[in-house]
Amino acid sequence: MVSVHDPVRGKAFGDLRRFRQEFYGCLTSRADAMFELTDAVLCADGPVRSLAELSLVGEHRRGHGSAYAALADGRIDVERLRTVLAGVPLPRAVDGRLVLAVDITCWLRPEAHTSPERILCHTYGRGKGQAIMIPGWPYSVIAALEPGRSSWTAPLDIQRLTPGMDAATITAVQLRQLLQRLIAAGQWQPGDPDVLVIADAGYDGPRLAWLLRDLPVQVLARLRSDRVLRREPPPWVPREHGGRKPRHGSEFVFADPATWGDPDVSTTTETRLYGTATATAWDRLHPRLTRRAAWTGSGDLPIIAGTLIHLRVGRLPSGAIPKPVWLWYSGVHDTDPTSPADIDRLWQAFLRRFDIEHTFRMLKQTLGWTCPKTRDPAAADRWTWLILAAYTQLRLARPLAADLRRPWEKPAEPDRLSPARVRRGFRHLRTKTACPAAAPKPTRPGPGRPAGHPNQRPAQRHDVHIVTASTSTKTSKNKKPTTTPRPRRRG
């Protein structure tokens, strides 16, 4: 029983109990089997290796066949579950704003020739600059970030990318729908700071900001070091022989410091992990867009101005040689005055984006997200939502968990427990929360396929799709790399 004199633990138990009830209501078919399968993921002693091993966990009262049947024939009200996730308590920055990180992670299926809708996913090789393309299912994830260094995030939405989808467009649709759910749940109200969306260099930050321009959102994205942006055009003086007004000013070449000019804001901060961090910012820089790739068929190409931030640090915690980082922020000085404190807040918020990698590692290596060898991508989506619901329960149980550490592990403060440590004690918390799943009915196993009768209907084999988007900007010609590459005029 929860003590009424501890309001923090009482509220945490109430939130966890409420979420478990709502989560069970989102399971519309084979609800009991899927709910117990989720509890087995949370209460297993070690990392999840297979569905068959999960059926041996005490909290899973059904046979191993029910686990596979739940993923194959179960049904989840995904829209209702997304609404429930948007209503749980979310972490916020120091100034009270929501900080969302977007990223793509892959469920690799290199040998699943009978699984449809597989796409070549980018993975890193062992050598420097060695990228390997492996078939799999890419998933676009949106998670809320915490203000400080932490291994916790709050995943709010996930969607599998199918062949023909554009990552920036799908992410913009995800963010738009998520913002609507957050507003409906009271997580954002008029007068609150704009929601900050952080993306890595794999996203087109200016395009993402343009697609979300009618929402209370600001975009902070990393840019490649070979980019070229444009300044505002100088005041136009009509010429005697006519001519149109210029739309772009001089170039700002990332690889050529002679084109940078004097920065509008410059800050220097002493940090414990990175030494001296120097950030310089230039206001109202925009890319020069062309009618190709995502902008094919567009009318008048917009001018998407923003603030460019150049970050340099003295050292890296890993000991590697630090490289400069370029960040593009969709706010400009006219509508979003930028001060030195704001510049420091932005680049520090970008460093928190890497916390989502801890979440991906937890989902895959401990909770066993990519362990089942499902053939149908729809079954993979159901398992993905079960894992997301399990991680959310761990986050809600964070104030309630005790530190069940191993003898060789260092003690941790109650508010600094990692997701893996909270999972160790979830079995003791489960008995104090709602368990709406009904007991299994007695039954007997089916006859199965008769001996000596092989499968007469082999599964169909599917090809692997090369790119996510329906159009690719890469050419088929093989160009030899030059020894002195020039910056690409991508603008």
C-alpha positions in Angstrom: 0.0 0.0 0.0 1.2 3.5 -0.9 1.6 5.9 2.0 -0.7 9.0 1.7 2.1 11.0 3.3 4.3 10.6 0.3 2.6 12.6 -2.5 5.4 12.0 -5.0 5.2 8.2 -4.8 1.4 8.4 -4.6 1.2 10.4 -7.8 3.7 8.1 -9.5 1.7 5.0 -8.6 -1.4 6.7 -9.9 0.2 7.6 -13.2 1.5 4.1 -13.7 -1.8 2.5 -12.8 -3.7 4.8 -15.1 -1.3 4.2 -18.0 -1.6 0.4 -17.6 -5.4 0.6 -17.7 -5.4 2.9 -20.7 -2.8 0.7 -22.5 -4.9 -2.4 -21.9 -7.9 -0.5 -23.4 -5.8 0.1 -26.6 -5.4 -3.6 -27.2 -8.5 -4.5 -29.2 -7.8 -8.1 -30.1 -5.8 -10.7 -28.1 -5.5 -8.1 -25.4 -4.7 -10.4 -22.5 -1.9 -12.2 -24.4 -0.3 -8.9 -25.6 -0.6 -7.3 -22.1 1.1 -10.3 -20.4 3.7 -10.4 -23.1 4.5 -6.8 -22.3 4.7 -7.6 -18.6 7.1 -10.5 -19.4 9.4 -8.0 -21.1 9.4 -5.8 -18.0 9.8 -8.6 -15.5 12.4 -10.9 -17.2 15.6 -11.3 -15.3 18.0 -10.5 -18.2 17.9 -9.2 -21.7 15.1 -10.5 -23.9 16.4 -13.0 -26.4 13.3 -14.6 -27.9 9.6 -14.8 -27.6 9.8 -18.4 -26.5 12.0 -17.5 -23.5 9.5 -14.8 -22.6 6.8 -17.3 -22.3 8.7 -18.9 -19.4 8.6 -15.8 -17.3 6.2 -16.1 -14.4 4.2 -13.1 -15.3 3.3 -14.7 -18.7 0.7 -17.3 -17.8 0.1 -18.5 -21.3 2.0 -20.9 -23.6 4.7 -19.9 -26.0 2.2 -20.2 -29.0 0.1 -17.4 -27.6 3.0 -14.9 -27.9 3.4 -15.6 -31.6 -0.3 -15.6 -32.2 -0.7 -12.3 -30.4 1.8 -10.6 -32.7 0.3 -12.3 -35.8 -3.4 -11.8 -35.1 -3.5 -9.1 -32.4 -4.8 -5.6 -32.9 -3.8 -2.3 -31.4 -5.6 1.0 -31.5 -2.5 2.9 -32.4 -4.2 6.4 -32.5 -5.6 5.9 -29.0 -2.2 4.7 -27.8 -0.5 7.7 -29.3 -3.0 9.9 -27.4 -2.3 8.1 -24.2 1.5 8.6 -24.6 0.9 12.3 -25.2 -0.9 12.6 -21.9 1.7 11.2 -19.6 4.0 13.5 -17.6 6.8 14.7 -19.9 10.3 16.1 -19.2 10.9 19.8 -19.9 13.8 22.1 -20.3 14.9 24.6 -17.6 12.7 27.4 -19.3 9.7 25.1 -19.3 9.7 24.3 -23.0 9.3 20.9 -24.6 12.4 19.6 -26.4 11.7 16.9 -29.0 14.4 14.9 -30.8 13.7 13.2 -34.2 15.8 10.3 -35.5 15.6 7.2 -37.6 16.6 3.8 -36.2 16.5 0.5 -38.2 15.4 -3.0 -37.5 17.9 -4.9 -39.6 16.6 -8.0 -41.4 19.3 -9.0 -43.9 18.3 -12.6 -44.3 14.5 -12.2 -44.3 13.9 -12.7 -48.0 10.2 -13.4 -47.5 9.6 -10.1 -45.6 8.1 -7.3 -47.7 8.9 -3.6 -47.6 12.5 -3.9 -46.6 14.8 -1.0 -47.4 18.6 -0.7 -47.5 19.4 0.9 -44.1 22.6 2.9 -43.5 24.8 1.4 -40.8 28.3 2.3 -39.7 31.2 -0.1 -40.4 34.2 -0.7 -38.2 36.6 1.5 -40.2 36.4 5.3 -40.4 34.0 6.4 -43.0 33.0 2.8 -43.8 29.2 2.7 -44.2 27.4 -0.5 -44.8 23.9 -0.8 -46.4 21.9 -3.6 -44.8 18.2 -4.5 -45.6 15.8 -3.8 -42.8 12.8 -1.8 -41.6 13.6 1.9 -40.7 11.5 3.6 -38.0 11.1 7.3 -37.5 11.0 8.1 -33.7 10.1 11.2 -31.8 11.1 11.5 -28.2 11.0 14.2 -25.6 14.4 15.0 -24.0 15.4 15.7 -20.4 17.3 18.9 -19.5 20.5 17.4 -18.2 22.8 14.4 -19.0 20.6 11.3 -18.7 20.0 7.9 -20.2 16.2 8.6 -20.2 14.0 10.0 -22.9 10.2 9.9 -23.4 9.3 8.3 -26.8 6.0 9.7 -28.0 5.6 8.4 -31.5 7.1 5.9 -33.9 6.3 5.1 -37.5 7.9 2.6 -40.0 9.1 4.1 -43.2 7.8 2.2 -46.3 9.3 2.4 -49.8 8.5 5.7 -51.5 8.2 7.7 -48.3 10.3 10.9 -47.9 11.8 11.0 -44.4 11.4 14.8 -44.0 7.8 14.8 -45.1 6.9 11.9 -42.9 8.7 13.4 -39.9 6.8 16.7 -40.5 3.5 14.9 -40.5 4.5 13.0 -37.3 5.4 16.3 -35.6 2.2 18.0 -36.8 0.0 15.3 -35.4 2.0 15.0 -32.2 1.7 18.7 -31.6 -2.0 18.5 -32.0 -2.2 15.7 -29.4 0.1 17.6 -27.0 -2.1 20.7 -27.3 -5.3 18.6 -26.8 -3.7 17.0 -23.7 -2.7 20.4 -22.2 1.1 19.8 -22.6 1.3 23.1 -24.5 -0.9 26.2 -24.1 -0.9 29.6 -25.7 1.8 31.7 -24.1 4.2 28.8 -23.5 7.6 28.8 -25.2 7.7 27.3 -28.7 8.5 23.6 -28.9 12.1 23.0 -29.9 12.7 20.2 -32.4 16.2 18.9 -32.7 17.4 16.9 -35.7 20.8 15.6 -37.0 22.4 16.2 -40.3 20.4 13.4 -42.0 17.4 15.7 -42.0 16.8 18.8 -44.1 16.4 21.3 -41.3 15.2 24.3 -43.4 12.6 22.1 -45.2 11.4 20.7 -41.9 11.0 24.3 -40.6 9.1 25.3 -43.7 6.7 22.4 -43.4 6.0 23.3 -39.8 5.9 27.1 -40.2 2.3 27.4 -39.0 2.9 25.6 -35.7 4.5 26.8 -32.4 7.8 25.0 -33.3 11.4 26.0 -33.7 13.8 23.7 -35.5 17.5 23.2 -34.6 19.3 20.9 -37.0 23.0 20.1 -37.6 24.4 20.8 -41.1 27.1 19.1 -43.0 30.5 20.9 -43.1 30.4 21.2 -46.9 27.3 23.3 -47.1 26.9 26.8 -48.6 24.3 29.3 -47.4 23.4 32.7 -48.6 23.0 36.1 -46.9 20.3 38.6 -47.5 20.6 40.6 -50.7 21.9 44.2 -50.4 19.5 47.1 -50.9 18.3 47.0 -54.4 18.9 50.0 -56.7 17.0 50.0 -59.9 19.2 50.0 -62.9 18.8 52.0 -66.1 18.4 48.9 -68.3 16.1 47.1 -65.9 16.6 43.7 -64.3 14.9 41.8 -61.6 15.6 42.3 -57.9 18.2 39.8 -56.5 16.8 37.1 -54.1 20.2 36.0 -52.6 23.2 37.8 -51.2 26.8 36.8 -51.0 27.8 33.2 -50.2 28.7 31.8 -46.8 30.9 28.8 -47.5 31.4 26.6 -44.4 34.8 25.5 -45.6 36.1 29.0 -46.4 36.5 31.2 -43.3 37.2 34.2 -45.6 33.5 34.3 -46.5 32.2 34.2 -42.9 32.6 37.9 -41.9 32.1 39.1 -38.3 29.6 37.1 -36.3 26.6 38.7 -34.7 27.0 36.8 -31.4 30.0 35.1 -29.9 30.2 33.2 -26.6 32.9 31.2 -24.7 32.0 28.7 -22.0 34.1 26.5 -19.8 32.7 23.0 -19.6 33.8 19.9 -17.6 33.7 17.4 -20.5 34.5 19.5 -23.5 36.9 22.1 -22.2 36.5 25.5 -23.7 33.4 25.7 -25.9 33.3 28.6 -28.4 30.1 29.4 -30.2 29.7 32.0 -32.9 26.4 32.8 -34.6 25.3 34.7 -37.8 21.8 35.9 -38.2 19.5 35.5 -41.3 21.3 33.0 -43.4 19.3 30.8 -45.8 19.9 28.0 -48.3 19.5 28.6 -52.0 16.8 26.2 -53.1 16.5 24.6 -56.5 13.6 22.7 -58.1 14.8 19.2 -57.6 14.5 16.4 -55.1 11.9 17.4 -52.5 11.3 20.8 -54.1 10.5 19.4 -57.6 7.3 20.9 -59.0 7.2 23.7 -56.4 6.1 27.2 -57.4 8.0 30.1 -56.0 10.8 28.7 -53.9 10.7 30.3 -50.4 13.5 32.1 -48.6 14.0 30.1 -45.3 16.1 32.3 -43.1 17.6 31.2 -39.8 20.5 31.6 -37.4 23.7 29.7 -38.1 25.8 28.5 -35.1 29.4 27.4 -35.3 30.5 25.4 -32.3 34.1 24.4 -31.4 35.2 22.5 -28.3 38.6 22.0 -26.8 38.4 18.2 -26.3 36.1 15.2 -26.5 35.4 12.8 -23.7 36.5 9.9 -25.9 39.8 11.5 -26.7 39.2 11.9 -30.4 40.1 15.0 -32.3 37.2 17.4 -32.0 35.6 18.7 -35.2 33.5 21.9 -35.5 29.8 21.5 -35.5 27.4 23.6 -37.6 23.9 24.2 -36.4 21.0 25.9 -38.1 18.2 27.4 -36.0 14.9 28.4 -37.6 14.6 31.5 -35.4 15.8 34.9 -36.6 16.5 38.1 -34.6 13.4 39.9 -35.8 11.0 37.4 -34.4 13.2 35.5 -31.9 15.9 37.8 -30.4 19.1 35.8 -30.0 21.4 36.6 -27.1 24.6 34.9 -26.0 22.6 33.0 -23.4 20.2 31.7 -26.1 23.1 30.5 -28.2 24.6 28.6 -25.3 21.1 27.1 -24.6 20.8 26.0 -28.2 24.0 24.1 -28.6 23.7 22.6 -25.1 20.2 21.4 -26.1 21.6 19.8 -29.3 24.1 17.8 -27.2 21.1 16.3 -25.4 19.9 14.8 -28.7 22.4 12.0 -28.3 20.5 10.8 -25.3 18.1 9.1 -27.7 20.9 6.7 -28.6 20.7 5.3 -25.1 17.0 4.7 -25.6 17.6 2.9 -28.9 20.3 0.7 -27.2 17.9 0.0 -24.3 15.0 -1.0 -26.7 17.2 -3.3 -28.8 19.7 -4.8 -26.4 17.7 -5.1 -23.2 14.0 -5.1 -24.1 14.6 -7.2 -27.2 12.9 -4.9 -29.8 14.7 -6.5 -32.8 14.9 -10.0 -31.4 11.7 -11.6 -32.9 12.2 -12.9 -36.4 8.7 -11.8 -37.7 8.0 -12.1 -41.3 5.0 -9.7 -41.5 5.9 -6.0 -41.0 2.5 -5.4 -39.5 3.5 -7.9 -36.7 6.8 -6.0 -36.3 4.8 -2.8 -35.8 2.6 -4.4 -33.1 5.7 -5.6 -31.3 7.2 -2.1 -31.6 4.3 -0.5 -29.9 4.4 -3.1 -27.1 8.1 -2.3 -26.5 7.3 1.4 -26.5 4.5 0.9 -23.9 6.9 -1.2 -21.8 9.6 1.6 -21.8 7.0 4.2 -20.9 6.0 2.1 -17.9 9.7 2.0 -16.8 9.8 5.8 -17.1 6.7 6.2 -15.0 8.0 3.7 -12.4 11.3 5.7 -12.1 10.4 7.5 -8.8 9.2 4.2 -7.3 12.1 1.8 -8.1 14.7 0.7 -5.6 18.4 0.4 -6.5 18.8 -3.4 -6.9 22.4 -3.1 -7.9 24.9 -5.8 -8.5 27.8 -6.2 -6.0 30.3 -4.7 -8.5 28.1 -1.8 -9.5 28.4 1.7 -7.9 25.5 3.0 -5.9 23.3 5.5 -7.7 21.0 8.2 -6.4 17.2 7.4 -6.6 16.7 10.0 -9.3 19.7 8.8 -11.3 18.8 5.1 -11.8 19.2 3.9 -15.4 16.3 2.2 -17.2 18.0 -1.2 -16.8 18.1 -0.7 -13.0 14.5 0.4 -12.8 13.5 -2.7 -14.8 15.2 -5.0 -12.2 12.6 -4.0 -9.6 9.5 -3.7 -11.7 8.4 -7.1 -10.8 7.9 -5.9 -7.2 6.0 -2.8 -8.4 3.7 -4.8 -10.8 1.8 -6.4 -8.0 0.8 -3.0 -6.6 -0.6 -1.7 -9.9 -3.4 -2.6 -12.2 -3.2 -6.0 -13.9 -6.4 -6.1 -16.0 -5.4 -9.2 -18.1 -7.7 -12.2 -17.4 -6.4 -15.6 -16.5 -6.0 -18.0 -19.5 -8.6 -20.6 -20.2 -7.6 -24.3 -20.1 -7.0 -25.6 -23.6 -5.0 -28.2 -25.4 -2.4 -27.8 -28.2 -3.5 -28.1 -31.8 -2.6 -31.1 -34.0 -0.1 -29.2 -36.1 1.1 -30.3 -39.5 1.0 -34.1 -39.9 4.3 -35.8 -40.0 5.7 -36.4 -43.5 3.6 -33.6 -45.1 5.9 -30.7 -46.0 4.6 -27.2 -46.6 2.9 -27.0 -49.9 2.6 -23.2 -50.0 6.1 -21.6 -49.9 6.2 -18.0 -48.8 6.6 -15.3 -51.5 10.0 -13.7 -51.7 10.4 -9.9 -52.0 13.1 -7.6 -53.4 14.9 -5.1 -51.3 14.1 -1.4 -52.1 17.1 0.8 -52.6 16.0 4.2 -51.3 13.2 5.5 -49.0 12.1 8.4 -51.2 10.5 7.7 -54.6 13.0 9.9 -56.3 16.7 9.9 -55.9 19.1 12.7 -56.7 22.1 10.4 -57.1 23.4 9.7 -60.6 24.6 6.4 -61.8 28.0 7.7 -63.1 31.0 6.7 -61.0 33.1 9.8 -60.3 36.7 9.5 -59.1 37.2 11.4 -55.9 39.5 14.4 -56.1 42.4 15.0 -53.8 41.2 18.6 -53.1 37.4 18.5 -53.1 35.6 21.8 -53.3 32.5 22.6 -51.2 29.3 21.5 -52.9 27.0 24.4 -53.8 24.1 22.8 -52.2 22.9 26.0 -50.5 
